[in-house]
Amino acid sequence: MVRMGGLLPQLKAIVGEANLIDDPDRLQTYGVDGKRPKAVALPGSQEEVSKLLALANDHGLAVIPMGSGTKREIGALPKRLDLVVSTLRLNRITDCDCDNLTLSAEGGLTLGEVQKRLAREGRGYFLPLDPPFSEKATLGGIVASNASGPGRLLYGTARDLVIGAKAVLPNGDLVATGGKTVKNVSGYDLCKLLIGSYGTLGILCEITFKLLPLPEKAATLVLPYPGLEGAVAFSQEILRSQYLPSSMEILNPSAVERLNLEVSSKGYYLLAIRLEGVVEAVERQLSEMGEKGRQKGAISQDVLQGEAHEAFWEAIRNFPERMRGEGGKGIRLKSSFLISRCGEVMAQYERIGQDHRLNCALLCHSGNGILYTSVFPDGGRRVSKKAVLDAIGAFSSVASQYEGHLVVERCPSSWKGEIEVWGPPRSDYGIMRRLKEEFDPKGILNPGRFIDGL
């Protein structure tokens, strides 16, 4: 048992008394799955992060890194929690080189603030990441979880956009990997290793990204279909064509209704196609795809521009938050599978939901093979926990059948001991365990929360 009382003066000496929280009422805000930290430190520099982790490593403190907390629900139950290291004071842009399309910024800066700053630079630029909670999510949290959104179809994920990083390892070592040039890696790519590691290998303090100029025009083509088959068939046709959408989403009627989208498509399956680029190219693609969509069975077509376009995609990006359900509850799943099998997966998920008397709101990144599922009781009926857990098992089996995987991103903390929130064990877990043992032999960072109890 770690006694934090004797370490509080040392923690305050590192970050300053004003930047250490040990009041029980305030600490409750930083709890994770029912566990409350004994202290929260808010370092203001990479050097302070280094000193904090060195102290934690020496004394065996269990540390959870945290930015805005938008990913806090994801993960297995923490084995223990002594110290939260908040990155919110690490919120500076350290280098903005729009001429060479690169940006370096600290990990506690929010993506929303970055986009506002870049939009004011010269002709206007943006960081092509659009994960859930884009306004609140910090750069460090986005990269550590490899979070992405609809725009990954055209722009890729953090793994495609991050070209450098500075991180503090569990023993307090400050390491730098990559840099401002796109091809700068020789030997092992530590940067890629940290992306998607969920804060189990180190704390990301500064990240360098590739940027893009803002497109001249952006618009959305919305095509309602009476059945899932028509929406899927046309989306697959678009993927095989020379058209270049930046996002392509399929929503089932439950998702359309719960998102309360300002489109005349309730009761239908919705195919939404986002287009960005020069004015002439966007307008031509809107016209041609709209006409082809009608020929392929769409009952109508809507084109969203300006504020309506932005509001639509904000709702799509924040689907996980909008689907929290009554009282802030609800089950959220993220599945991956072969891109060509999105129709089969969505159809089977709906069938499983019906069999278990569940209402499933489905949103599919149909060009990426990613499906978000929010689960609610059907028609307000009370549903047993066993029915929901059985359904999750069935969903997971379907994803595996199509060479994919299922992650339970949100469920009651009390359920996490009964299900594999990261999905069934895979063959690469042994490699991940060896990496964890090499980087964090004392197991101080996020103990127990990642895959296979890492």
TORZAGU-564207 format. One line per 4 residues: number of its first residue (from 1); their letters; for each residue x, y, z of N, C-alpha, C. Coordinates in pm, whole numbers, plus 50000, padded with zeros to 5 digits. Example, Ala and Ser with C-alpha at 12.3 -4.5 7.8 and 13.67 -1.06 7.14 Angstrom:
<sites>
1	as	51319,49431,50780,51230,49550,50780,51320,49670,50780  51285,49775,50708,51367,49894,50714,51290,50003,50787 .
</sites>
This chain:
<sites>
1	mvrm	50084,49881,50000,50000,50000,50000,50088,50125,50000  50068,50212,49899,50147,50335,49889,50087,50440,49981  50171,50503,50062,50127,50612,50150,50159,50744,50081  50053,50811,50033,50072,50933,49955,50106,51053,50043 .
5	ggll	50065,51047,50170,50085,51164,50256,50227,51213,50256  50323,51122,50266,50462,51163,50271,50515,51213,50138  50445,51184,50028,50491,51226,49896,50429,51358,49851  50323,51401,49916,50256,51524,49873,50350,51645,49871 .
9	pqlk	50436,51664,49974,50529,51777,49966,50621,51770,49844  50665,51650,49806,50751,51636,49689,50674,51666,49561  50550,51622,49555,50468,51653,49438,50444,51803,49425  50416,51867,49539,50395,52013,49536,50522,52087,49498 .
13	aivg	50635,52033,49538,50763,52097,49502,50787,52090,49351  50734,51988,49286,50755,51973,49141,50662,52065,49062  50532,52066,49095,50435,52140,49012,50388,52270,49076  50420,52292,49203,50369,52409,49273,50242,52374,49348 .
17	eanl	50224,52434,49464,50110,52400,49549,49977,52425,49480  49970,52529,49397,49845,52564,49329,49808,52461,49222  49904,52380,49181,49881,52285,49071,49879,52140,49119  49855,52122,49248,49836,51988,49302,49703,51983,49374 .
21	iddp	49620,51888,49339,49487,51873,49399,49489,51752,49491  49453,51774,49616,49440,51660,49709,49313,51671,49792  49226,51767,49758,49098,51780,49826,49005,51667,49781  48948,51589,49873,48866,51473,49835,48750,51506,49743 .
25	drlq	48683,51620,49765,48569,51656,49681,48614,51683,49537  48726,51752,49519,48775,51781,49385,48833,51656,49319  48888,51568,49397,48945,51446,49341,48839,51356,49279  48716,51364,49331,48608,51282,49279,48587,51306,49130 .
29	tygv	48612,51430,49085,48595,51465,48944,48688,51385,48854  48801,51340,48909,48903,51271,48830,48897,51119,48846  48790,51069,48906,48779,50925,48926,48766,50849,48796  48810,50724,48797,48803,50637,48680,48742,50504,48723 .
33	dgkr	48625,50474,48669,48557,50347,48698,48547,50320,48848  48507,50423,48922,48483,50406,49065,48605,50422,49153  48724,50432,49093,48845,50453,49172,48881,50602,49171  48906,50655,49290,48941,50797,49303,49090,50811,49331 .
37	pkav	49159,50901,49259,49302,50919,49284,49326,50982,49421  49445,50964,49470,49484,51027,49597,49536,51169,49576  49575,51199,49451,49622,51334,49418,49616,51351,49267  49605,51477,49225,49609,51513,49083,49714,51620,49066 .
41	alpg	49809,51595,48977,49915,51692,48949,49895,51750,48810  49913,51883,48800,49899,51952,48672,50033,52016,48635  50122,51940,48572,50253,51994,48536,50241,52100,48427  50335,52193,48428,50333,52301,48329,50445,52292,48228 .
45	sqee	50525,52185,48233,50636,52167,48139,50668,52019,48126  50740,51986,48020,50782,51848,48001,50875,51803,48113  50956,51896,48161,51049,51863,48270,50972,51825,48396  50861,51893,48423,50782,51860,48541,50716,51723,48524 .
49	vskl	50671,51692,48403,50615,51558,48378,50722,51453,48405  50844,51480,48359,50955,51387,48379,50981,51362,48528  50982,51469,48606,51008,51455,48750,50894,51380,48819  50769,51405,48775,50655,51336,48836,50663,51185,48812 .
53	lala	50692,51146,48687,50695,51004,48658,50816,50937,48723  50927,51008,48732,51043,50950,48802,51010,50924,48948  50941,51019,49013,50901,51001,49153,50801,50887,49166  50703,50882,49075,50603,50776,49079,50669,50639,49060 .
57	ndhg	50763,50632,48967,50831,50505,48941,50913,50459,49062  50980,50553,49126,51061,50519,49244,50976,50464,49357  50853,50517,49371,50768,50479,49485,50653,50387,49446  50649,50344,49321,50546,50249,49279,50406,50306,49274 .
61	lavi	50392,50435,49242,50260,50497,49232,50193,50457,49101  50066,50423,49107,49989,50396,48986,49942,50529,48928  49977,50555,48802,49953,50685,48738,49859,50668,48619  49759,50755,48611,49676,50762,48492,49693,50900,48430 .
65	pmgs	49743,50909,48305,49749,51038,48236,49609,51078,48192  49580,51208,48194,49445,51253,48158,49452,51393,48099  49378,51413,47991,49363,51545,47933,49227,51599,47972  49135,51606,47875,48999,51651,47904,48911,51539,47957 .
69	gtkr	48959,51417,47953,48882,51304,48006,48777,51250,47912  48785,51283,47781,48682,51236,47688,48694,51088,47657  48808,51025,47686,48827,50881,47662,48826,50802,47793  48785,50866,47901,48798,50805,48033,48716,50677,48048 .
73	eiga	48605,50666,47975,48519,50548,47989,48577,50425,47919  48672,50446,47828,48727,50334,47752,48831,50261,47834  48825,50129,47836,48928,50051,47903,48872,49963,48013  48953,49866,48052,48916,49777,48160,48931,49847,48295 .
77	lpkr	48890,49781,48400,48898,49839,48534,49045,49860,48573  49081,49979,48622,49218,49998,48669,49245,49912,48792  49364,49853,48797,49399,49773,48914,49413,49861,49037  49467,49980,49018,49482,50076,49128,49502,50213,49069 .
81	ldlv	49486,50315,49151,49501,50453,49105,49549,50540,49221  49669,50593,49206,49725,50682,49308,49731,50826,49261  49777,50845,49137,49804,50981,49089,49752,50998,48948  49677,51106,48926,49640,51148,48790,49735,51259,48750 .
85	vstl	49796,51245,48633,49879,51351,48577,49798,51417,48466  49751,51538,48493,49671,51613,48397,49762,51692,48304  49733,51687,48175,49816,51758,48076,49759,51894,48037  49654,51939,48104,49582,52057,48057,49664,52186,48059 .
89	rlnr	49770,52191,48141,49856,52310,48139,49962,52304,48029  49975,52187,47967,50065,52175,47851,49984,52207,47727  49962,52334,47703,49863,52376,47603,49914,52482,47507  50041,52472,47471,50100,52573,47384,50132,52516,47246 .
93	itdc	50120,52601,47144,50172,52569,47011,50319,52609,47011  50407,52513,46990,50550,52540,46999,50611,52576,46864  50546,52537,46754,50596,52573,46621,50482,52559,46521  50458,52664,46445,50354,52660,46341,50419,52704,46211 .
97	dcdn	50447,52608,46124,50516,52634,45998,50421,52599,45884  50327,52691,45858,50226,52662,45756,50285,52654,45616  50396,52726,45593,50459,52718,45460,50503,52576,45429  50548,52505,45531,50591,52366,45514,50488,52265,45566 .
101	ltls	50369,52316,45599,50256,52234,45639,50287,52143,45757  50347,52201,45863,50370,52126,45986,50330,52211,46106  50291,52143,46212,50254,52208,46338,50306,52123,46452  50370,52188,46549,50410,52121,46672,50334,52185,46788 .
105	aegg	50272,52104,46872,50193,52157,46983,50200,52061,47100  50178,52115,47219,50181,52033,47339,50055,51948,47350  50068,51838,47423,49963,51737,47426,49835,51777,47495  49837,51882,47580,49717,51922,47651,49632,52023,47578 .
109	ltlg	49676,52067,47460,49598,52162,47380,49482,52089,47313  49365,52151,47312,49249,52086,47250,49253,52101,47099  49196,52002,47031,49191,52008,46886,49107,52126,46839  48999,52156,46912,48915,52270,46874,48993,52400,46872 .
113	evqk	49078,52421,46971,49158,52543,46976,49260,52545,46862  49319,52432,46831,49414,52425,46720,49347,52463,46589  49228,52408,46564,49160,52438,46438,49126,52586,46426  49085,52649,46536,49055,52792,46532,49179,52873,46500 .
117	rlar	49292,52838,46561,49417,52910,46538,49462,52893,46393  49455,52771,46342,49502,52745,46206,49414,52813,46101  49284,52821,46128,49193,52884,46032,49227,53031,46012  49292,53093,46110,49327,53235,46100,49465,53259,46038 .
121	egrg	49538,53150,46013,49673,53162,45958,49668,53174,45806  49714,53287,45753,49724,53304,45609,49595,53274,45537  49601,53186,45439,49483,53150,45360,49392,53056,45437  49438,53004,45552,49361,52911,45633,49409,52768,45618 .
125	yflp	49430,52701,45730,49481,52565,45731,49401,52484,45833  49421,52353,45832,49354,52270,45932,49434,52143,45954  49414,52085,46071,49469,51954,46105,49363,51851,46070  49387,51766,45971,49279,51678,45922,49250,51559,46012 .
129	ldpp	49210,51590,46135,49161,51491,46230,49023,51537,46277  48927,51447,46285,48793,51484,46330,48734,51376,46419  48800,51344,46531,48750,51239,46619,48628,51285,46698  48562,51195,46769,48456,51239,46861,48510,51341,46961 .
133	fsek	48423,51431,47006,48459,51533,47105,48571,51625,47054  48568,51659,46924,48678,51736,46865,48705,51867,46937  48601,51932,46987,48621,52061,47054,48695,52044,47186  48664,51937,47260,48719,51920,47395,48840,51829,47401 .
137	atlg	48853,51736,47309,48959,51635,47316,49096,51700,47298  49192,51656,47378,49328,51709,47367,49407,51630,47263  49510,51695,47210,49592,51631,47108,49656,51504,47162  49705,51509,47287,49767,51392,47345,49671,51276,47358 .
141	giva	49547,51304,47401,49447,51199,47415,49406,51140,47282  49393,51227,47180,49355,51180,47047,49461,51085,46992  49587,51126,47005,49696,51044,46950,49715,50917,47033  49708,50929,47165,49728,50812,47251,49623,50705,47227 .
145	snas	49502,50747,47188,49395,50650,47161,49376,50624,47012  49456,50692,46928,49441,50683,46782,49297,50706,46742  49234,50805,46805,49093,50835,46777,49080,50898,46639  48973,50863,46571,48948,50917,46438,48800,50936,46418 .
149	gpgr	48764,50998,46306,48624,51024,46277,48593,50997,46132  48486,51055,46080,48445,51029,45942,48552,51064,45839  48634,51167,45867,48731,51214,45770,48848,51120,45746  48857,51012,45822,48968,50919,45801,48962,50853,45664 .
153	llyg	48847,50855,45598,48835,50797,45464,48933,50862,45368  48944,50995,45372,49034,51068,45281,49168,51100,45346  49166,51137,45474,49287,51191,45535,49364,51093,45622  49305,50979,45654,49374,50883,45738,49357,50912,45886 .
157	tard	49437,50845,45968,49429,50858,46113,49554,50926,46165  49566,50932,46297,49685,50992,46357,49813,50924,46308  49807,50797,46282,49925,50724,46235,49974,50777,46101  49883,50839,46024,49921,50896,45894,49961,51043,45904 .
161	lvig	49927,51108,46014,49945,51253,46024,50051,51296,46124  50085,51209,46218,50187,51243,46319,50325,51209,46262  50415,51306,46265,50551,51282,46213,50658,51299,46321  50619,51337,46439,50716,51350,46547,50647,51363,46681 .
165	akav	50719,51332,46787,50661,51342,46922,50772,51350,47026  50737,51413,47138,50820,51410,47258,50735,51350,47369  50791,51252,47437,50714,51181,47539,50802,51152,47659  50737,51135,47773,50806,51096,47895,50773,50950,47923 .
169	lpng	50876,50868,47937,50858,50727,47965,50834,50705,48114  50789,50587,48154,50754,50563,48295,50868,50588,48394  50992,50572,48352,51103,50597,48445,51144,50743,48452  51073,50830,48376,51103,50972,48377,51188,51019,48262 .
173	dlva	51237,50929,48179,51318,50970,48064,51234,51048,47964  51287,51160,47916,51221,51240,47811,51283,51201,47678  51201,51151,47587,51251,51104,47458,51184,51182,47346  51258,51198,47236,51205,51263,47116,51216,51166,47000 .
177	tggk	51113,51159,46919,51113,51069,46805,51054,51141,46685  51107,51115,46566,51059,51182,46447,51102,51327,46444  51032,51408,46367,51066,51550,46356,50974,51620,46259  51023,51729,46195,50940,51809,46107,50942,51763,45962 .
181	tvkn	51029,51670,45928,51031,51619,45793,50953,51489,45785  50892,51464,45671,50803,51350,45658,50880,51218,45664  50996,51210,45599,51075,51087,45600,51196,51108,45690  51182,51070,45815,51289,51097,45910,51315,50981,46004 .
185	vsgy	51266,50863,45971,51274,50751,46064,51378,50650,46015  51470,50614,46103,51559,50502,46078,51555,50414,46202  51550,50284,46182,51537,50195,46296,51391,50186,46340  51369,50161,46468,51233,50145,46521,51161,50279,46526 .
189	dlck	51034,50279,46491,50954,50401,46489,50878,50411,46621  50941,50476,46719,50880,50490,46851,50752,50570,46844  50747,50665,46750,50628,50748,46736,50505,50662,46709  50516,50569,46615,50402,50483,46583,50367,50393,46701 .
193	llig	50466,50357,46780,50441,50270,46895,50356,50341,47000  50378,50471,47016,50303,50546,47117,50160,50574,47072  50138,50583,46941,50004,50609,46889,49916,50487,46915  49805,50508,46985,49715,50398,47016,49756,50316,47136 .
197	sygt	49856,50363,47213,49901,50287,47330,49821,50321,47456  49727,50415,47447,49638,50451,47557,49715,50486,47685  49825,50557,47670,49898,50605,47786,49961,50498,47870  49986,50380,47812,50046,50271,47890,50197,50264,47875 .
201	lgil	50253,50334,47774,50397,50330,47751,50466,50462,47780  50392,50569,47789,50450,50700,47814,50343,50807,47804  50381,50929,47844,50290,51043,47835,50335,51133,47721  50247,51154,47623,50278,51239,47509,50274,51385,47552 .
205	ceit	50387,51454,47540,50396,51593,47584,50392,51692,47469  50446,51653,47354,50448,51741,47237,50440,51655,47112  50363,51701,47014,50338,51622,46894,50352,51711,46772  50412,51658,46665,50426,51730,46538,50338,51662,46433 .
209	fkll	50255,51742,46368,50157,51692,46272,50182,51750,46132  50130,51679,46033,50118,51734,45898,49987,51814,45889  49991,51926,45819,49873,52010,45800,49830,52009,45654  49710,52065,45630,49661,52087,45494,49594,52224,45485 .
213	plpe	49595,52287,45366,49517,52410,45349,49368,52379,45356  49290,52474,45405,49145,52456,45407,49093,52443,45264  48999,52352,45240,48944,52337,45104,48862,52460,45065  48854,52484,44935,48775,52598,44886,48627,52581,44918 .
217	kaat	48580,52458,44909,48436,52432,44928,48417,52297,44995  48313,52291,45077,48274,52164,45140,48123,52155,45138  48072,52039,45105,47927,52019,45101,47897,51871,45125  47769,51843,45155,47727,51706,45188,47609,51666,45102 .
221	lvlp	47619,51547,45046,47508,51487,44973,47442,51385,45064  47311,51402,45087,47235,51313,45175,47134,51236,45092  47144,51102,45099,47058,51015,45020,46985,50918,45111  46852,50933,45129,46775,50836,45208,46735,50714,45124 .
225	ypgl	46744,50596,45184,46706,50472,45116,46604,50398,45203  46506,50334,45138,46407,50260,45217,46463,50134,45281  46575,50082,45229,46635,49961,45285,46786,49975,45296  46845,49893,45380,46990,49896,45400,47064,49858,45273 .
229	egav	47011,49762,45197,47084,49711,45082,47116,49820,44981  47021,49910,44955,47043,50015,44857,47152,50111,44899  47152,50152,45027,47254,50244,45077,47393,50181,45069  47402,50053,45107,47531,49985,45105,47580,49968,44961 .
233	afsq	47491,49927,44872,47532,49902,44733,47586,50029,44668  47521,50143,44692,47570,50266,44628,47699,50313,44693  47713,50295,44824,47839,50335,44889,47955,50251,44836  47934,50122,44813,48039,50037,44758,48071,50078,44614 .
237	eilr	47971,50119,44541,47995,50167,44404,48081,50293,44406  48055,50383,44499,48135,50506,44511,48280,50471,44542  48303,50373,44630,48439,50335,44665,48515,50280,44545  48446,50216,44454,48511,50160,44335,48526,50260,44222 .
241	sqyl	48470,50379,44240,48469,50480,44134,48588,50574,44146  48591,50674,44059,48695,50776,44064,48656,50895,44152  48537,50891,44212,48497,50998,44302,48585,50995,44427  48596,51110,44492,48688,51121,44605,48618,51187,44724 .
245	pssm	48525,51117,44790,48462,51174,44909,48560,51176,45026  48543,51274,45114,48626,51277,45234,48565,51194,45346  48433,51174,45341,48363,51092,45441,48243,51027,45374  48209,50908,45422,48090,50841,45371,48031,50757,45484 .
249	eiln	47910,50794,45528,47847,50733,45645,47714,50670,45609  47685,50557,45672,47553,50495,45663,47494,50490,45803  47373,50543,45819,47303,50542,45947,47175,50463,45933  47143,50383,46034,47014,50314,46032,46906,50407,46088 .
253	psav	46778,50374,46071,46671,50465,46113,46678,50504,46261  46719,50413,46347,46729,50446,46490,46832,50555,46514  46946,50549,46444,47048,50652,46461,47000,50786,46407  46932,50784,46293,46881,50908,46235,46783,50976,46330 .
257	erln	46695,50895,46390,46595,50951,46481,46659,51007,46607  46752,50933,46665,46812,50977,46791,46906,51095,46773  46970,51106,46657,47055,51222,46633,46973,51347,46604  46846,51328,46571,46756,51440,46542,46814,51530,46433 .
261	levs	46859,51466,46324,46922,51539,46214,46819,51622,46139  46863,51738,46093,46775,51828,46020,46769,51788,45873  46726,51667,45848,46708,51619,45711,46577,51543,45706  46515,51542,45587,46383,51480,45573,46399,51332,45543 .
265	skgy	46447,51256,45643,46479,51116,45615,46445,51023,45730  46363,51066,45824,46331,50979,45938,46257,50856,45889  46294,50742,45944,46235,50617,45903,46310,50548,45790  46416,50613,45739,46494,50557,45629,46639,50536,45671 .
269	ylla	46708,50453,45593,46853,50442,45605,46915,50560,45531  47019,50615,45588,47076,50738,45535,47219,50714,45489  47248,50752,45365,47385,50755,45315,47426,50901,45302  47529,50940,45375,47577,51079,45373,47718,51081,45317 .
273	irle	47740,51165,45216,47869,51172,45148,47920,51315,45159  48036,51332,45220,48098,51463,45235,48203,51481,45126  48199,51599,45062,48293,51630,44955,48366,51760,44988  48496,51762,44962,48578,51880,44989,48677,51899,44876 .
277	gvve	48709,52025,44845,48809,52051,44742,48780,52180,44670  48825,52189,44544,48799,52309,44465,48652,52312,44427  48599,52431,44406,48455,52450,44387,48402,52365,44273  48469,52371,44158,48419,52301,44040,48411,52151,44062 .
281	aver	48512,52094,44126,48514,51949,44147,48404,51906,44243  48383,51983,44350,48279,51949,44447,48141,51956,44382  48115,52061,44308,47983,52077,44247,47957,51968,44143  48060,51931,44068,48041,51826,43967,48010,51693,44035 .
285	qlse	48083,51660,44138,48060,51533,44207,47923,51530,44275  47882,51642,44334,47748,51648,44394,47641,51617,44291  47653,51679,44174,47552,51661,44070,47550,51518,44019  47668,51465,43988,47675,51332,43929,47634,51224,44030 .
289	mgek	47685,51234,44152,47651,51131,44251,47506,51141,44293  47453,51262,44300,47312,51277,44335,47222,51209,44233  47252,51228,44105,47172,51166,44001,47186,51013,44003  47309,50966,44020,47331,50820,44024,47265,50759,44147 .
293	grqk	47268,50832,44259,47204,50782,44380,47055,50763,44361  46990,50859,44294,46847,50846,44265,46821,50726,44175  46909,50706,44076,46892,50592,43986,46909,50459,44059  46986,50462,44170,47012,50340,44246,46914,50322,44363 .
297	gais	46807,50397,44365,46702,50369,44461,46682,50470,44573  46761,50578,44578,46740,50680,44680,46606,50749,44655  46531,50776,44763,46398,50834,44745,46404,50984,44721  46518,51048,44754,46535,51191,44733,46683,51222,44746 .
301	qdvl	46717,51348,44735,46854,51391,44759,46853,51531,44819  46936,51552,44918,46953,51683,44979,47100,51720,44973  47127,51846,44950,47264,51897,44953,47274,51996,45069  47363,51970,45161,47384,52056,45277,47511,52138,45257 .
305	qgea	47501,52268,45283,47615,52356,45271,47617,52452,45389  47729,52518,45408,47739,52621,45511,47714,52565,45650  47631,52636,45728,47606,52597,45867,47536,52462,45878  47446,52432,45784,47376,52304,45788,47475,52189,45767 .
309	heaf	47568,52207,45677,47672,52106,45653,47757,52086,45777  47803,52195,45840,47888,52183,45958,47813,52120,46075  47686,52158,46094,47606,52103,46204,47584,51953,46184  47563,51912,46060,47541,51771,46031,47663,51689,46072 .
313	weai	47781,51733,46034,47901,51655,46062,47945,51666,46208  47908,51773,46272,47932,51779,46417,47850,51672,46488  47725,51655,46444,47640,51551,46503,47696,51411,46474  47746,51390,46354,47803,51260,46318,47929,51233,46401 .
317	rnfp	48018,51331,46410,48142,51313,46487,48112,51280,46632  48013,51349,46687,47983,51334,46829,47874,51231,46855  47856,51139,46762,47759,51031,46778,47774,50960,46914  47897,50929,46959,47909,50862,47089,47848,50942,47204 .
321	ermr	47866,51074,47201,47812,51157,47309,47662,51175,47294  47614,51194,47172,47471,51216,47148,47390,51090,47180  47454,50976,47179,47384,50849,47201,47395,50799,47345  47426,50887,47439,47447,50843,47577,47321,50783,47638 .
325	gegg	47206,50822,47588,47084,50762,47640,47033,50833,47764  46923,50781,47814,46857,50841,47928,46948,50834,48051  46961,50947,48120,47041,50951,48241,47190,50939,48217  47235,50965,48091,47376,50958,48061,47430,50817,48052 .
329	kgir	47340,50718,48042,47384,50579,48037,47381,50529,47893  47381,50398,47879,47379,50338,47746,47509,50264,47721  47504,50172,47627,47619,50089,47590,47670,50137,47455  47801,50156,47444,47859,50197,47316,47966,50098,47274 .
333	lkss	47956,50051,47150,48049,49953,47096,48113,50009,46970  48238,49971,46947,48307,50007,46823,48359,49879,46760  48315,49853,46638,48353,49730,46568,48433,49764,46443  48527,49677,46410,48600,49687,46284,48579,49558,46206 .
337	flis	48591,49566,46073,48568,49449,45988,48612,49483,45847  48606,49387,45758,48640,49411,45618,48547,49517,45559  48605,49613,45488,48526,49724,45434,48412,49673,45346  48438,49571,45269,48337,49520,45175,48221,49450,45245 .
341	rcge	48230,49429,45377,48127,49354,45449,48040,49439,45540  48040,49570,45519,47965,49656,45610,47815,49625,45606  47764,49589,45488,47621,49558,45478,47583,49436,45559  47663,49329,45546,47635,49207,45621,47644,49230,45771 .
345	vmaq	47745,49307,45814,47763,49332,45957,47646,49412,46012  47607,49522,45945,47496,49603,45993,47367,49522,45998  47341,49442,45897,47218,49362,45895,47217,49263,46010  47329,49197,46035,47333,49100,46145,47323,49168,46281 .
349	yeri	47383,49286,46295,47371,49359,46422,47225,49396,46449  47155,49441,46347,47013,49474,46367,46934,49350,46405  46964,49240,46342,46893,49115,46372,46922,49070,46516  47046,49080,46558,47082,49044,46696,47009,49135,46795 .
353	gqdh	47003,49264,46765,46931,49355,46852,46785,49318,46866  46721,49285,46754,46580,49245,46758,46561,49117,46839  46651,49021,46821,46641,48894,46894,46652,48914,47046  46727,49017,47086,46747,49042,47230,46662,49160,47280 .
357	rlnc	46566,49204,47197,46474,49312,47234,46550,49440,47267  46649,49469,47183,46730,49590,47199,46715,49679,47077  46719,49808,47101,46718,49906,46994,46863,49947,46969  46914,49921,46849,47054,49949,46817,47063,50064,46717 .
361	allc	47123,50174,46761,47152,50285,46672,47288,50260,46609  47291,50250,46476,47413,50213,46404,47462,50328,46317  47591,50358,46327,47656,50455,46240,47782,50391,46187  47790,50377,46054,47900,50304,45992,47984,50397,45906 .
365	hsgn	48117,50403,45934,48212,50466,45841,48229,50365,45728  48142,50372,45629,48132,50262,45533,48254,50248,45444  48335,50351,45433,48457,50340,45354,48577,50294,45435  48557,50274,45565,48668,50239,45653,48649,50107,45727 .
369	gily	48529,50052,45724,48504,49929,45798,48498,49951,45948  48440,50063,45990,48423,50095,46132,48275,50117,46159  48222,50053,46264,48081,50066,46299,48067,50100,46446  47998,50210,46474,47962,50246,46612,47820,50197,46638 .
373	tsvf	47803,50132,46750,47672,50079,46789,47637,50129,46928  47524,50194,46941,47472,50233,47072,47347,50150,47099  47343,50090,47217,47241,49992,47250,47148,50048,47357  47018,50038,47331,46915,50083,47424,46805,49977,47433 .
377	pdgg	46730,49973,47543,46613,49884,47548,46515,49921,47437  46452,49823,47377,46358,49846,47268,46221,49884,47324  46173,50002,47285,46040,50045,47326,46030,50074,47474  46139,50105,47539,46136,50140,47681,46123,50022,47774 .
381	rrvs	46129,49899,47720,46115,49781,47805,46238,49764,47894  46221,49700,48006,46335,49665,48091,46400,49540,48030  46530,49546,48019,46606,49436,47960,46710,49391,48061  46727,49262,48076,46823,49210,48173,46966,49234,48127 .
385	kkav	47055,49242,48224,47197,49256,48192,47243,49138,48109  47194,49020,48140,47235,48900,48067,47203,48913,47919  47085,48968,47887,47046,48985,47747,47143,49077,47674  47183,49185,47740,47276,49280,47678,47413,49215,47661 .
389	ldai	47460,49146,47763,47592,49082,47754,47592,48973,47647  47482,48899,47636,47472,48798,47531,47477,48864,47393  47409,48978,47380,47409,49049,47252,47550,49098,47217  47622,49151,47317,47759,49198,47292,47846,49082,47244 .
393	gafs	47829,48966,47306,47904,48849,47262,47872,48812,47118  47745,48823,47082,47705,48792,46944,47761,48896,46846  47756,49024,46884,47815,49128,46800,47964,49101,46776  48034,49065,46884,48177,49038,46875,48206,48921,46780 .
397	svas	48124,48818,46786,48142,48703,46698,48125,48741,46552  48029,48829,46524,48008,48875,46386,48130,48952,46336  48181,49044,46419,48300,49120,46379,48417,49026,46350  48437,48926,46436,48545,48830,46415,48525,48750,46287 .
401	qyeg	48400,48718,46259,48369,48642,46137,48416,48715,46012  48413,48849,46017,48455,48928,45902,48590,48993,45926  48679,48918,45994,48819,48955,46014,48834,49088,46089  48745,49110,46184,48749,49233,46261,48753,49209,46410 .
405	hlvv	48711,49310,46483,48726,49310,46629,48620,49402,46688  48583,49379,46811,48487,49465,46881,48546,49513,47012  48528,49643,47039,48569,49704,47165,48446,49765,47232  48428,49736,47359,48320,49799,47437,48374,49932,47489 .
409	ercp	48329,50042,47429,48382,50173,47466,48312,50232,47588  48188,50191,47612,48119,50240,47731,48020,50134,47780  48026,50110,47909,47928,50024,47976,47941,50054,48125  47847,50011,48207,47861,50032,48352,47991,49970,48403 .
413	sswk	48056,50041,48494,48182,49991,48549,48166,49854,48612  48049,49829,48671,48027,49700,48738,48024,49584,48640  48006,49612,48510,48002,49505,48411,48141,49466,48363  48238,49551,48384,48368,49532,48319,48442,49409,48366 .
417	geie	48408,49360,48484,48469,49236,48529,48410,49113,48465  48299,49129,48391,48229,49014,48333,48246,49003,48182  48303,49104,48119,48318,49101,47974,48459,49142,47937  48500,49104,47817,48630,49146,47764,48608,49275,47686 .
421	vwgp	48632,49388,47752,48600,49516,47688,48685,49541,47564  48803,49480,47556,48888,49495,47438,48867,49382,47337  48769,49298,47361,48743,49189,47270,48824,49065,47304  48800,48955,47232,48871,48829,47259,49021,48845,47239 .
425	prsd	49103,48769,47312,49249,48776,47296,49291,48746,47152  49398,48815,47109,49449,48795,46974,49594,48748,46981  49645,48709,46867,49780,48650,46862,49889,48751,46893  49862,48881,46876,49967,48981,46897,49974,49029,47042 .
429	ygim	49890,48977,47131,49891,49024,47269,50023,48994,47339  50087,48883,47303,50215,48850,47365,50321,48955,47335  50321,49005,47213,50417,49110,47176,50389,49237,47255  50262,49271,47270,50226,49391,47345,50268,49378,47491 .
433	rrlk	50252,49259,47546,50291,49239,47686,50442,49255,47703  50519,49204,47608,50664,49218,47618,50707,49364,47606  50640,49439,47520,50670,49581,47507,50639,49655,47638  50525,49624,47697,50488,49686,47824,50592,49655,47931 .
437	eefd	50636,49532,47938,50735,49494,48039,50869,49564,48015  50901,49592,47889,51026,49660,47857,51019,49808,47891  50908,49872,47855,50894,50016,47877,50857,50048,48022  50775,49964,48082,50718,49994,48214,50725,49871,48303 .
441	pkgi	50845,49829,48341,50859,49703,48417,50786,49705,48551  50769,49822,48611,50698,49831,48739,50546,49844,48721  50501,49860,48597,50357,49867,48570,50287,49984,48635  50347,50105,48625,50286,50220,48693,50187,50296,48606 .
445	lnpg	50196,50285,48473,50110,50365,48386,49984,50288,48348  49869,50343,48387,49739,50286,48353,49731,50136,48384  49771,50091,48501,49778,49947,48527,49641,49879,48516  49637,49776,48432,49516,49696,48417,49416,49744,48317 .
449	rfid	49431,49867,48265,49324,49923,48182,49331,49884,48036  49451,49846,47989,49465,49821,47846,49444,49672,47817  49468,49636,47693,49442,49501,47643,49512,49396,47728  49440,49289,47757,49495,49175,47831,49544,49214,47970 .
453	gl	49482,49315,48029,49515,49357,48164,49647,49430,48177  49702,49481,48066,49830,49553,48072,49818,49682,48152 .
</sites>
